[in-house]
């Protein structure tokens, strides 16, 4: 039986066995304008697939094609009658009660917007009426405490867990996960692996992830390179691809960074508290960051890390209701938000999600001079030269006039990093900066952060859930846990449990 649900691709759904009597899924994707092709493999019943490869190799494009979400050339044959195939994308998109989805970066910090979105449980009950199953999954992925909260108030990690719960309530024949572990803390990654292993007995699992994160149920690995299938083999035989000839994603020397601001204390928070109605997010937080110090800010998803950062950057409306000192001055003592931001370089997953991706790569970087989305002033010769240096350093010169949307996720992240650095900020705040980067890019990026801090004695706040992503220069930790805090100094080489 042939079934074509849409003109996006060709699905052959056969009630008869496919070739080999045990063949369950057969994929054959031909060359296409999407940049992928020459991808053929099959899975037998009970087998599950991990898709890996360097950033920009075509992993997301492949899973979208398998889920019939985009047009492609080729076929995907499933030995299931009318299969339910569910793609769980990297980011969760939803509409407000006003039927809009034009969200903005600071929106979740504004309590007056919360009534314009469903609560977690209200949204889940659209999918399932099984309240027991809903509560069970909320408990499994540690989101029960957010059950009645507005979707607008969830952190990025909480949104990821909510998106996964919503998927698991739908009981698909084939689950396709695009990077589900990104942004999750250690406990959430462990719990997610356990749930996927449980579901693998009744559903086929296809997942984009690093080999180190592969759930136990995974039997095979498809490695992509430049949109082509580099290898397809049993996971036990697969050896993670390590290029013995080390290379760098960067080109030449780091654009020069100089100390320009004189201050003793970059950040001082005194008894800082944040709450929405009767829900406490942060309680009596005290934190002092002196010039040149490098801090790891850690805590489980939803611990308040992004909220704390938003108080420092001035993006949170409760920033002025708290005692926040920046660069030796108390916030609210006469400076504008732009005076604050020009000394801070900032990047986060949420900034990338909400950034206007129709802007050119060149203007994306240049907007860092003005802390705006887009460029509305003519650049000086010095500013223009700095942008060109960063484009060259990131190997993006050839894509300077392309829209940000045309870049891979990792290239977008690197362009936004350049946006944070182009103005030579005194304080660098990097909130999960390695999301979407492949192994080599992570190594190079971490080395870059170390080099930047050594070159200009930058003050650093760094957030990551992965120990291998933490620069060596980091030697202090701020831990947020249960609305409280713990601070300590570390020797990065001896610390074994840095990341949460």
DRENKOLLUM-787947 format. One record per residue (C-alpha): residue number from 1; residue in one letter; chain; x, y, z. Coordinates in nm, 2 decimals. Example, Ala and Ser with C-alpha at 12.3 -4.5 7.8 and 13.67 -1.06 7.14 Angstrom:
[node 1,A,A,[1.23,-0.45,0.78]]
[node 2,S,A,[1.37,-0.11,0.71]]
***
This chain:
[node 1,X,A,[0.00,0.00,0.00]]
[node 2,X,A,[0.14,0.34,-0.09]]
[node 3,X,A,[0.05,0.65,0.11]]
[node 4,X,A,[0.14,1.01,0.03]]
[node 5,X,A,[0.02,1.23,0.32]]
[node 6,X,A,[0.16,1.55,0.16]]
[node 7,X,A,[0.37,1.66,-0.13]]
[node 8,X,A,[0.67,1.70,0.09]]
[node 9,X,A,[0.81,1.36,0.02]]
[node 10,X,A,[0.74,1.01,-0.07]]
[node 11,X,A,[0.64,0.76,0.20]]
[node 12,X,A,[0.58,0.40,0.11]]
[node 13,X,A,[0.39,0.23,0.39]]
[node 14,X,A,[0.38,-0.14,0.33]]
[node 15,X,A,[0.16,-0.40,0.49]]
[node 16,X,A,[0.39,-0.66,0.34]]
[node 17,X,A,[0.74,-0.73,0.47]]
[node 18,X,A,[1.01,-0.51,0.32]]
[node 19,X,A,[1.27,-0.73,0.15]]
[node 20,X,A,[1.43,-0.89,0.45]]
[node 21,X,A,[1.15,-1.04,0.66]]
[node 22,X,A,[1.27,-0.85,0.96]]
[node 23,X,A,[1.31,-0.51,0.80]]
[node 24,X,A,[1.11,-0.25,0.98]]
[node 25,X,A,[1.21,0.08,0.83]]
[node 26,X,A,[1.40,0.15,0.50]]
[node 27,X,A,[1.53,0.50,0.42]]
[node 28,X,A,[1.66,0.61,0.07]]
[node 29,X,A,[1.71,0.98,0.03]]
[node 30,X,A,[1.84,1.11,-0.30]]
[node 31,X,A,[2.03,1.43,-0.38]]
[node 32,X,A,[1.81,1.73,-0.31]]
[node 33,X,A,[1.82,2.11,-0.29]]
[node 34,X,A,[1.82,2.06,0.09]]
[node 35,X,A,[2.19,1.96,0.08]]
[node 36,X,A,[2.14,1.60,0.19]]
[node 37,X,A,[2.15,1.29,-0.03]]
[node 38,X,A,[2.30,0.95,-0.07]]
[node 39,X,A,[2.15,0.84,0.26]]
[node 40,X,A,[2.03,0.48,0.26]]
[node 41,X,A,[1.99,0.24,0.55]]
[node 42,X,A,[1.74,0.01,0.71]]
[node 43,X,A,[1.64,-0.08,1.06]]
[node 44,X,A,[1.50,-0.42,1.17]]
[node 45,X,A,[1.22,-0.45,1.42]]
[node 46,X,A,[1.35,-0.37,1.77]]
[node 47,X,A,[1.64,-0.16,1.64]]
[node 48,X,A,[1.68,0.20,1.73]]
[node 49,X,A,[1.90,0.47,1.57]]
[node 50,X,A,[2.13,0.75,1.69]]
[node 51,X,A,[2.21,1.02,1.43]]
[node 52,X,A,[2.54,1.20,1.48]]
[node 53,X,A,[2.79,1.41,1.29]]
[node 54,X,A,[2.96,1.75,1.30]]
[node 55,X,A,[2.75,2.07,1.32]]
[node 56,X,A,[2.60,2.15,0.98]]
[node 57,X,A,[2.63,1.80,0.86]]
[node 58,X,A,[2.25,1.77,0.79]]
[node 59,X,A,[2.12,1.60,1.10]]
[node 60,X,A,[1.82,1.82,1.16]]
[node 61,X,A,[1.74,1.83,0.79]]
[node 62,X,A,[1.74,1.45,0.78]]
[node 63,X,A,[1.50,1.40,1.07]]
[node 64,X,A,[1.26,1.66,0.93]]
[node 65,X,A,[1.26,1.47,0.61]]
[node 66,X,A,[1.20,1.14,0.79]]
[node 67,X,A,[0.91,1.31,0.97]]
[node 68,X,A,[0.78,1.44,0.63]]
[node 69,X,A,[0.80,1.80,0.75]]
[node 70,X,A,[1.00,1.93,0.45]]
[node 71,X,A,[1.01,1.85,0.08]]
[node 72,X,A,[1.28,1.60,-0.02]]
[node 73,X,A,[1.36,1.35,-0.29]]
[node 74,X,A,[1.36,0.98,-0.20]]
[node 75,X,A,[1.15,0.75,0.01]]
[node 76,X,A,[1.10,0.63,0.37]]
[node 77,X,A,[0.93,0.29,0.39]]
[node 78,X,A,[0.77,0.18,0.72]]
[node 79,X,A,[0.65,-0.17,0.78]]
[node 80,X,A,[0.36,-0.03,0.99]]
[node 81,X,A,[0.01,0.04,0.87]]
[node 82,X,A,[-0.06,0.41,0.89]]
[node 83,X,A,[0.22,0.48,1.14]]
[node 84,X,A,[0.21,0.77,1.38]]
[node 85,X,A,[0.55,0.95,1.34]]
[node 86,X,A,[0.62,1.22,1.60]]
[node 87,X,A,[0.91,1.47,1.56]]
[node 88,X,A,[1.02,1.64,1.88]]
[node 89,X,A,[1.21,1.95,1.77]]
[node 90,X,A,[1.48,2.14,1.95]]
[node 91,X,A,[1.25,2.42,2.06]]
[node 92,X,A,[0.89,2.42,2.16]]
[node 93,X,A,[0.66,2.66,1.98]]
[node 94,X,A,[0.31,2.75,2.11]]
[node 95,X,A,[0.05,3.03,2.07]]
[node 96,X,A,[-0.09,3.25,2.34]]
[node 97,X,A,[-0.45,3.27,2.43]]
[node 98,X,A,[-0.46,3.58,2.20]]
[node 99,X,A,[-0.36,3.34,1.92]]
[node 100,X,A,[-0.02,3.50,1.87]]
[node 101,X,A,[0.33,3.35,1.87]]
[node 102,X,A,[0.53,3.67,1.84]]
[node 103,X,A,[0.71,3.63,2.17]]
[node 104,X,A,[0.99,3.86,2.28]]
[node 105,X,A,[1.30,3.79,2.48]]
[node 106,X,A,[1.21,3.94,2.82]]
[node 107,X,A,[0.85,3.81,2.80]]
[node 108,X,A,[0.87,3.54,3.06]]
[node 109,X,A,[0.99,3.79,3.32]]
[node 110,X,A,[0.68,4.00,3.29]]
[node 111,X,A,[0.41,3.87,3.52]]
[node 112,X,A,[0.13,4.07,3.34]]
[node 113,X,A,[0.18,3.85,3.03]]
[node 114,X,A,[0.12,3.52,3.22]]
[node 115,X,A,[-0.26,3.53,3.19]]
[node 116,X,A,[-0.22,3.52,2.81]]
[node 117,X,A,[-0.09,3.17,2.81]]
[node 118,X,A,[-0.21,2.83,2.91]]
[node 119,X,A,[-0.07,2.66,3.22]]
[node 120,X,A,[0.14,2.35,3.19]]
[node 121,X,A,[-0.14,2.12,3.28]]
[node 122,X,A,[-0.40,2.29,3.07]]
[node 123,X,A,[-0.17,2.25,2.76]]
[node 124,X,A,[-0.10,1.88,2.84]]
[node 125,X,A,[-0.47,1.81,2.89]]
[node 126,X,A,[-0.53,1.91,2.53]]
[node 127,X,A,[-0.32,1.60,2.44]]
[node 128,X,A,[-0.44,1.35,2.70]]
[node 129,X,A,[-0.73,1.32,2.95]]
[node 130,X,A,[-0.53,1.06,3.14]]
[node 131,X,A,[-0.44,1.27,3.45]]
[node 132,X,A,[-0.25,0.98,3.61]]
[node 133,X,A,[-0.02,0.96,3.30]]
[node 134,X,A,[0.03,1.34,3.30]]
[node 135,X,A,[0.13,1.34,3.67]]
[node 136,X,A,[0.35,1.04,3.62]]
[node 137,X,A,[0.55,1.21,3.34]]
[node 138,X,A,[0.56,1.54,3.53]]
[node 139,X,A,[0.72,1.36,3.82]]
[node 140,X,A,[0.96,1.16,3.60]]
[node 141,X,A,[1.09,1.48,3.44]]
[node 142,X,A,[1.08,1.69,3.76]]
[node 143,X,A,[0.82,1.94,3.64]]
[node 144,X,A,[0.54,1.87,3.89]]
[node 145,X,A,[0.62,2.19,4.08]]
[node 146,X,A,[0.54,2.38,3.76]]
[node 147,X,A,[0.21,2.20,3.69]]
[node 148,X,A,[-0.01,2.51,3.73]]
[node 149,X,A,[0.24,2.77,3.61]]
[node 150,X,A,[0.21,2.97,3.28]]
[node 151,X,A,[0.40,2.84,2.99]]
[node 152,X,A,[0.55,3.18,2.95]]
[node 153,X,A,[0.73,3.15,3.28]]
[node 154,X,A,[0.92,2.83,3.21]]
[node 155,X,A,[1.29,2.84,3.18]]
[node 156,X,A,[1.45,2.70,2.86]]
[node 157,X,A,[1.53,2.37,3.03]]
[node 158,X,A,[1.18,2.35,3.17]]
[node 159,X,A,[1.03,2.41,2.82]]
[node 160,X,A,[1.24,2.13,2.69]]
[node 161,X,A,[1.11,1.89,2.95]]
[node 162,X,A,[0.75,2.01,2.89]]
[node 163,X,A,[0.79,1.95,2.52]]
[node 164,X,A,[0.91,1.59,2.59]]
[node 165,X,A,[0.62,1.52,2.83]]
[node 166,X,A,[0.38,1.64,2.56]]
[node 167,X,A,[0.54,1.40,2.31]]
[node 168,X,A,[0.54,1.10,2.54]]
[node 169,X,A,[0.16,1.15,2.61]]
[node 170,X,A,[0.10,1.08,2.24]]
[node 171,X,A,[0.22,0.72,2.21]]
[node 172,X,A,[0.38,0.73,1.86]]
[node 173,X,A,[0.49,0.43,1.65]]
[node 174,X,A,[0.81,0.62,1.57]]
[node 175,X,A,[0.96,0.89,1.79]]
[node 176,X,A,[1.22,1.12,1.63]]
[node 177,X,A,[1.40,1.34,1.87]]
[node 178,X,A,[1.62,1.64,1.76]]
[node 179,X,A,[1.88,1.70,2.03]]
[node 180,X,A,[1.66,1.63,2.33]]
[node 181,X,A,[1.94,1.64,2.58]]
[node 182,X,A,[2.05,1.99,2.50]]
[node 183,X,A,[1.99,2.23,2.79]]
[node 184,X,A,[1.89,1.96,3.04]]
[node 185,X,A,[2.07,1.92,3.37]]
[node 186,X,A,[2.23,1.59,3.47]]
[node 187,X,A,[1.93,1.45,3.65]]
[node 188,X,A,[1.69,1.54,3.36]]
[node 189,X,A,[1.92,1.37,3.11]]
[node 190,X,A,[1.93,1.06,3.31]]
[node 191,X,A,[1.55,1.05,3.36]]
[node 192,X,A,[1.49,1.12,2.99]]
[node 193,X,A,[1.72,0.83,2.89]]
[node 194,X,A,[1.52,0.60,3.12]]
[node 195,X,A,[1.19,0.70,2.96]]
[node 196,X,A,[1.32,0.66,2.61]]
[node 197,X,A,[1.45,0.31,2.70]]
[node 198,X,A,[1.10,0.22,2.84]]
[node 199,X,A,[0.93,0.35,2.52]]
[node 200,X,A,[1.16,0.16,2.29]]
[node 201,X,A,[0.98,-0.17,2.36]]
[node 202,X,A,[0.67,-0.04,2.18]]
[node 203,X,A,[0.81,0.24,1.95]]
[node 204,X,A,[1.10,0.29,1.72]]
[node 205,X,A,[1.34,0.55,1.85]]
[node 206,X,A,[1.54,0.78,1.62]]
[node 207,X,A,[1.75,1.04,1.80]]
[node 208,X,A,[2.00,1.31,1.73]]
[node 209,X,A,[2.25,1.32,2.01]]
[node 210,X,A,[2.62,1.28,2.10]]
[node 211,X,A,[2.73,0.92,2.14]]
[node 212,X,A,[2.80,0.98,2.50]]
[node 213,X,A,[2.43,1.06,2.56]]
[node 214,X,A,[2.29,0.76,2.37]]
[node 215,X,A,[2.02,0.58,2.56]]
[node 216,X,A,[2.09,0.21,2.62]]
[node 217,X,A,[1.82,0.10,2.37]]
[node 218,X,A,[2.01,0.25,2.08]]
[node 219,X,A,[2.15,-0.03,1.85]]
[node 220,X,A,[2.28,0.16,1.55]]
[node 221,X,A,[2.46,0.49,1.46]]
[node 222,X,A,[2.43,0.69,1.14]]
[node 223,X,A,[2.71,0.94,1.11]]
[node 224,X,A,[2.66,1.22,0.86]]
[node 225,X,A,[2.92,1.44,0.70]]
[node 226,X,A,[2.84,1.73,0.46]]
[node 227,X,A,[2.49,1.60,0.40]]
[node 228,X,A,[2.60,1.25,0.32]]
[node 229,X,A,[2.60,0.92,0.51]]
[node 230,X,A,[2.96,0.87,0.63]]
[node 231,X,A,[2.89,0.55,0.82]]
[node 232,X,A,[2.61,0.33,0.94]]
[node 233,X,A,[2.70,0.06,1.19]]
[node 234,X,A,[2.61,-0.12,1.51]]
[node 235,X,A,[2.67,0.12,1.81]]
[node 236,X,A,[2.90,-0.14,1.98]]
[node 237,X,A,[3.13,-0.12,1.68]]
[node 238,X,A,[3.10,0.25,1.63]]
[node 239,X,A,[3.39,0.46,1.74]]
[node 240,X,A,[3.32,0.82,1.78]]
[node 241,X,A,[3.49,1.01,1.50]]
[node 242,X,A,[3.80,1.18,1.62]]
[node 243,X,A,[4.01,1.35,1.36]]
[node 244,X,A,[4.38,1.29,1.44]]
[node 245,X,A,[4.46,1.60,1.24]]
[node 246,X,A,[4.34,1.87,1.48]]
[node 247,X,A,[4.18,2.17,1.31]]
[node 248,X,A,[4.03,2.49,1.43]]
[node 249,X,A,[3.69,2.65,1.35]]
[node 250,X,A,[3.86,2.98,1.38]]
[node 251,X,A,[4.08,3.17,1.13]]
[node 252,X,A,[4.39,3.36,1.25]]
[node 253,X,A,[4.43,3.56,1.57]]
[node 254,X,A,[4.16,3.67,1.81]]
[node 255,X,A,[4.05,4.03,1.74]]
[node 256,X,A,[4.22,4.23,2.01]]
[node 257,X,A,[4.04,4.29,2.33]]
[node 258,X,A,[4.16,4.57,2.56]]
[node 259,X,A,[4.07,4.68,2.91]]
[node 260,X,A,[3.89,5.01,2.88]]
[node 261,X,A,[3.67,5.04,3.20]]
[node 262,X,A,[3.81,5.11,3.55]]
[node 263,X,A,[3.61,4.94,3.83]]
[node 264,X,A,[3.68,4.72,4.13]]
[node 265,X,A,[3.35,4.52,4.16]]
[node 266,X,A,[3.17,4.41,3.84]]
[node 267,X,A,[2.85,4.28,4.02]]
[node 268,X,A,[2.73,4.30,4.37]]
[node 269,X,A,[2.38,4.16,4.47]]
[node 270,X,A,[2.25,4.23,4.82]]
[node 271,X,A,[1.96,4.02,4.95]]
[node 272,X,A,[1.81,3.99,4.60]]
[node 273,X,A,[1.47,3.82,4.58]]
[node 274,X,A,[1.24,3.76,4.29]]
[node 275,X,A,[0.88,3.62,4.31]]
[node 276,X,A,[0.57,3.60,4.09]]
[node 277,X,A,[0.26,3.63,4.32]]
[node 278,X,A,[0.33,3.37,4.59]]
[node 279,X,A,[0.59,3.17,4.39]]
[node 280,X,A,[0.95,3.25,4.50]]
[node 281,X,A,[1.22,3.22,4.23]]
[node 282,X,A,[1.52,3.37,4.42]]
[node 283,X,A,[1.54,3.44,4.79]]
[node 284,X,A,[1.80,3.67,4.96]]
[node 285,X,A,[2.08,3.61,4.71]]
[node 286,X,A,[2.41,3.77,4.79]]
[node 287,X,A,[2.69,3.76,4.53]]
[node 288,X,A,[3.00,3.98,4.47]]
[node 289,X,A,[3.20,3.94,4.15]]
[node 290,X,A,[3.53,4.13,4.15]]
[node 291,X,A,[3.71,4.25,3.84]]
[node 292,X,A,[3.88,3.97,3.66]]
[node 293,X,A,[3.70,3.69,3.85]]
[node 294,X,A,[3.56,3.39,3.65]]
[node 295,X,A,[3.25,3.23,3.79]]
[node 296,X,A,[3.05,2.92,3.70]]
[node 297,X,A,[2.68,2.98,3.77]]
[node 298,X,A,[2.52,2.64,3.81]]
[node 299,X,A,[2.20,2.48,3.93]]
[node 300,X,A,[1.92,2.24,3.81]]
[node 301,X,A,[1.68,2.35,3.54]]
[node 302,X,A,[1.45,2.61,3.69]]
[node 303,X,A,[1.68,2.70,3.98]]
[node 304,X,A,[1.68,3.06,3.87]]
[node 305,X,A,[2.00,3.10,3.68]]
[node 306,X,A,[1.85,3.29,3.38]]
[node 307,X,A,[1.64,3.50,3.62]]
[node 308,X,A,[1.96,3.60,3.81]]
[node 309,X,A,[2.14,3.69,3.49]]
[node 310,X,A,[1.84,3.89,3.37]]
[node 311,X,A,[1.87,4.10,3.69]]
[node 312,X,A,[2.23,4.18,3.60]]
[node 313,X,A,[2.17,4.26,3.24]]
[node 314,X,A,[1.86,4.48,3.32]]
[node 315,X,A,[1.62,4.26,3.13]]
[node 316,X,A,[1.41,4.17,3.43]]
[node 317,X,A,[1.14,4.43,3.55]]
[node 318,X,A,[1.23,4.35,3.92]]
[node 319,X,A,[1.59,4.45,3.87]]
[node 320,X,A,[1.52,4.80,4.01]]
[node 321,X,A,[1.33,4.66,4.31]]
[node 322,X,A,[1.65,4.50,4.43]]
[node 323,X,A,[1.99,4.61,4.54]]
[node 324,X,A,[2.20,4.55,4.24]]
[node 325,X,A,[2.54,4.72,4.20]]
[node 326,X,A,[2.72,4.71,3.86]]
[node 327,X,A,[3.07,4.84,3.80]]
[node 328,X,A,[3.09,5.01,4.14]]
[node 329,X,A,[2.75,5.19,4.09]]
[node 330,X,A,[2.41,5.11,4.23]]
[node 331,X,A,[2.15,5.04,3.96]]
[node 332,X,A,[1.90,5.32,3.94]]
[node 333,X,A,[2.14,5.59,4.04]]
[node 334,X,A,[2.11,5.78,3.71]]
[node 335,X,A,[2.25,5.55,3.44]]
[node 336,X,A,[2.03,5.42,3.15]]
[node 337,X,A,[1.98,5.06,3.05]]
[node 338,X,A,[2.21,5.13,2.76]]
[node 339,X,A,[2.49,5.26,2.98]]
[node 340,X,A,[2.47,4.92,3.16]]
[node 341,X,A,[2.45,4.70,2.85]]
[node 342,X,A,[2.74,4.86,2.67]]
[node 343,X,A,[2.98,4.71,2.93]]
[node 344,X,A,[2.83,4.36,2.92]]
[node 345,X,A,[2.86,4.10,2.64]]
[node 346,X,A,[2.58,3.85,2.66]]
[node 347,X,A,[2.47,3.53,2.48]]
[node 348,X,A,[2.21,3.27,2.57]]
[node 349,X,A,[1.99,3.01,2.40]]
[node 350,X,A,[1.68,3.23,2.45]]
[node 351,X,A,[1.85,3.53,2.29]]
[node 352,X,A,[1.92,3.31,1.99]]
[node 353,X,A,[1.56,3.18,1.97]]
[node 354,X,A,[1.41,3.53,1.98]]
[node 355,X,A,[1.67,3.71,1.77]]
[node 356,X,A,[1.54,3.83,1.43]]
[node 357,X,A,[1.70,3.59,1.19]]
[node 358,X,A,[1.61,3.79,0.88]]
[node 359,X,A,[1.90,4.02,0.97]]
[node 360,X,A,[2.22,3.98,0.78]]
[node 361,X,A,[2.52,3.81,0.95]]
[node 362,X,A,[2.72,4.13,0.93]]
[node 363,X,A,[2.44,4.34,1.09]]
[node 364,X,A,[2.39,4.07,1.35]]
[node 365,X,A,[2.74,4.12,1.47]]
[node 366,X,A,[2.73,4.50,1.43]]
[node 367,X,A,[2.42,4.52,1.64]]
[node 368,X,A,[2.63,4.44,1.94]]
[node 369,X,A,[2.77,4.79,1.94]]
[node 370,X,A,[2.42,4.93,2.01]]
[node 371,X,A,[2.26,4.63,2.20]]
[node 372,X,A,[1.98,4.63,1.95]]
[node 373,X,A,[1.82,4.38,1.72]]
[node 374,X,A,[1.94,4.52,1.39]]
[node 375,X,A,[2.16,4.82,1.30]]
[node 376,X,A,[2.00,5.17,1.29]]
[node 377,X,A,[2.31,5.38,1.29]]
[node 378,X,A,[2.59,5.41,1.05]]
[node 379,X,A,[2.90,5.23,1.17]]
[node 380,X,A,[3.22,5.42,1.23]]
[node 381,X,A,[3.53,5.31,1.03]]
[node 382,X,A,[3.67,5.15,1.35]]
[node 383,X,A,[3.34,4.97,1.42]]
[node 384,X,A,[3.32,4.85,1.06]]
[node 385,X,A,[3.68,4.72,1.08]]
[node 386,X,A,[3.60,4.53,1.40]]
[node 387,X,A,[3.30,4.36,1.25]]
[node 388,X,A,[3.51,4.25,0.95]]
[node 389,X,A,[3.78,4.11,1.18]]
[node 390,X,A,[3.52,3.90,1.36]]
[node 391,X,A,[3.37,3.78,1.04]]
[node 392,X,A,[3.71,3.67,0.92]]
[node 393,X,A,[3.80,3.51,1.25]]
[node 394,X,A,[3.48,3.30,1.25]]
[node 395,X,A,[3.52,3.21,0.88]]
[node 396,X,A,[3.19,3.39,0.80]]
[node 397,X,A,[3.32,3.65,0.56]]
[node 398,X,A,[3.17,3.47,0.26]]
[node 399,X,A,[2.83,3.47,0.44]]
[node 400,X,A,[2.85,3.83,0.56]]
[node 401,X,A,[2.53,3.95,0.37]]
[node 402,X,A,[2.34,3.63,0.41]]
[node 403,X,A,[2.05,3.63,0.66]]
[node 404,X,A,[2.12,3.47,0.99]]
[node 405,X,A,[1.85,3.22,0.91]]
[node 406,X,A,[2.07,3.06,0.64]]
[node 407,X,A,[2.34,2.96,0.88]]
[node 408,X,A,[2.35,2.64,1.08]]
[node 409,X,A,[2.25,2.65,1.45]]
[node 410,X,A,[2.62,2.65,1.55]]
[node 411,X,A,[2.71,2.93,1.31]]
[node 412,X,A,[2.43,3.14,1.44]]
[node 413,X,A,[2.56,3.08,1.79]]
[node 414,X,A,[2.91,3.19,1.68]]
[node 415,X,A,[2.78,3.50,1.51]]
[node 416,X,A,[2.59,3.60,1.83]]
[node 417,X,A,[2.91,3.54,2.03]]
[node 418,X,A,[3.08,3.79,1.80]]
[node 419,X,A,[2.79,4.03,1.86]]
[node 420,X,A,[2.87,4.00,2.24]]
[node 421,X,A,[3.24,4.05,2.19]]
[node 422,X,A,[3.26,4.31,1.92]]
[node 423,X,A,[3.22,4.61,2.16]]
[node 424,X,A,[3.50,4.47,2.39]]
[node 425,X,A,[3.28,4.43,2.70]]
[node 426,X,A,[3.42,4.44,3.05]]
[node 427,X,A,[3.18,4.16,3.17]]
[node 428,X,A,[3.11,3.86,2.96]]
[node 429,X,A,[2.80,3.65,3.05]]
[node 430,X,A,[2.78,3.32,2.86]]
[node 431,X,A,[2.46,3.13,2.93]]
[node 432,X,A,[2.50,2.78,2.79]]
[node 433,X,A,[2.70,2.91,2.49]]
[node 434,X,A,[2.79,2.56,2.36]]
[node 435,X,A,[2.44,2.45,2.28]]
[node 436,X,A,[2.43,2.33,1.91]]
[node 437,X,A,[2.81,2.31,1.88]]
[node 438,X,A,[2.98,1.99,1.78]]
[node 439,X,A,[3.27,1.84,1.97]]
[node 440,X,A,[3.55,2.02,1.79]]
[node 441,X,A,[3.36,2.35,1.80]]
[node 442,X,A,[3.31,2.31,2.18]]
[node 443,X,A,[3.69,2.25,2.23]]
[node 444,X,A,[3.78,2.55,2.02]]
[node 445,X,A,[3.51,2.77,2.18]]
[node 446,X,A,[3.63,2.69,2.53]]
[node 447,X,A,[3.99,2.76,2.43]]
[node 448,X,A,[3.87,3.09,2.29]]
[node 449,X,A,[3.71,3.19,2.62]]
[node 450,X,A,[4.03,3.10,2.81]]
[node 451,X,A,[4.23,3.31,2.56]]
[node 452,X,A,[4.00,3.61,2.58]]
[node 453,X,A,[4.01,3.61,2.96]]
[node 454,X,A,[4.39,3.58,2.96]]
[node 455,X,A,[4.43,3.85,2.69]]
[node 456,X,A,[4.22,4.12,2.85]]
[node 457,X,A,[4.15,4.00,3.21]]
[node 458,X,A,[3.78,3.98,3.14]]
[node 459,X,A,[3.53,3.92,3.41]]
[node 460,X,A,[3.32,3.61,3.34]]
[node 461,X,A,[2.99,3.45,3.43]]
[node 462,X,A,[2.95,3.11,3.27]]
[node 463,X,A,[2.66,2.87,3.27]]
[node 464,X,A,[2.68,2.51,3.15]]
[node 465,X,A,[2.55,2.16,3.24]]
[node 466,X,A,[2.85,1.98,3.09]]
[node 467,X,A,[3.18,1.97,3.26]]
[node 468,X,A,[3.38,1.95,2.93]]
[node 469,X,A,[3.23,2.29,2.83]]
[node 470,X,A,[3.37,2.48,3.13]]
[node 471,X,A,[3.68,2.69,3.06]]
[node 472,X,A,[3.99,2.63,3.26]]
[node 473,X,A,[4.00,2.99,3.37]]
[node 474,X,A,[3.68,2.94,3.58]]
[node 475,X,A,[3.78,2.90,3.95]]
[node 476,X,A,[3.47,3.01,4.14]]
[node 477,X,A,[3.12,2.86,4.16]]
[node 478,X,A,[2.78,3.00,4.25]]
[node 479,X,A,[2.53,2.72,4.31]]
[node 480,X,A,[2.16,2.80,4.31]]
[node 481,X,A,[1.95,2.53,4.49]]
[node 482,X,A,[1.60,2.54,4.64]]
[node 483,X,A,[1.59,2.93,4.63]]
[node 484,X,A,[1.92,2.95,4.82]]
[node 485,X,A,[2.28,2.97,4.73]]
[node 486,X,A,[2.63,2.82,4.79]]
[node 487,X,A,[2.96,2.97,4.68]]
[node 488,X,A,[3.30,2.81,4.67]]
[node 489,X,A,[3.63,2.83,4.49]]
[node 490,X,A,[3.76,2.53,4.29]]
[node 491,X,A,[4.06,2.39,4.12]]
[node 492,X,A,[3.90,2.31,3.78]]
[node 493,X,A,[4.14,2.02,3.72]]
[node 494,X,A,[4.04,1.84,4.04]]
[node 495,X,A,[3.67,1.91,4.05]]
[node 496,X,A,[3.47,1.61,3.94]]
[node 497,X,A,[3.12,1.74,3.98]]
[node 498,X,A,[3.12,2.09,3.84]]
[node 499,X,A,[2.82,2.06,3.61]]
[node 500,X,A,[2.46,2.02,3.71]]
***
